[in-house]
Amino acid sequence: MNFTVDRNLMLDVVSRLSRIVSNKTSYPVLEGILISAEQGKVTLIAYNLEMSMKKEIYARTEEDGDIVISARILGDIFKRLNGPTVQISADDKMICHITSGSAVFDIPGMAAIDYPEIPNFFDGQIVSLKAQTLIEMTEGTSFAVAPVEGTRPVLMGINISCQDSVLQFVAIDGYRLAIRKVKIDDIGDFNFIIGGNLLNEVVRLIADKEEIIPINVGSKMISFEIDGYKIICRLIEGEFVNYQRTIPAAHKQKIVVMVRDLLGILDRMSLLISDSFSTPVRCIINEESINFSCSTSAGKVTELYEVDLEGDPFEIGLSSRYLIEALKAVDDDMVQIKFDSSKQGVVIEPLQSDDYMYMIMPMRLK
């Protein structure tokens, strides 16, 4: 194998592919990037058994061939090279020679034959989404995905469905629920679950928000084509949580708040909260105001915020982190917050539509 390629282009591709490379695995070859050179192009592939990413770039090839190189070492080298182009070659002993300017690196590689076969499929349902829609829907729900392995696999995913031209993303982790909806052109009906971390990596590739993204939805896999990258992800199998039954059927109290004002208050409260999962913000809500307070080993903070309460006064404890993440996902200046006692889920909704709904479970007050 022997080819010459633009250094900045190669660095950009290696950096993007490195994000999905396995850091700790019993298969060392998966810690590398598969590089294949042939007929004026170089193909780079990263794969972690759940997600694969492939990119083809132009190169001046002198000899075809392939090799697997550690993604970490490859990225570190390319960041420090100062020549405009890089020549990469490999010999029969799997030693990769990287030359740029006056610098020459000789690093051990791994045989491409040991790299696992990348999954592929062609018989799924083809749909197209605007990049901006995919970004907004993902960012509006992925924060509510369960982050810890060992929980139910479906809780680590986002349930994506489309019915009657309404696209819906849903995430739930047992403590909060996030739902986003948007009316789109008719692209057919579908329903699947994809890992939240995988979808976040997909949207990170988007540079042009006006781009139309082709998506192939299969029974066990899904693929995306973004800016010349081909991404294939394994879907999460199983039935999604019946989240509808967790949503209160009615509410006893309701307030309308300015999102920016409430975020400011919670941000100030968070200065004294080292563990937002165990320390609640106490909210005493009456007819004219909310009295926010929090007391930790770092100190105590209180703040008053004027509101009009519909319903009887009450007291509730909420996670500042969960509330902040939900409010940051809101596009509107004002939202309505509905309560049904201090033990039921707190619902955040827009004033005039059903484009989104966020629900947070209250915390026990001491």
Disulfide bonds with the S-S distance in Angstrom:
none
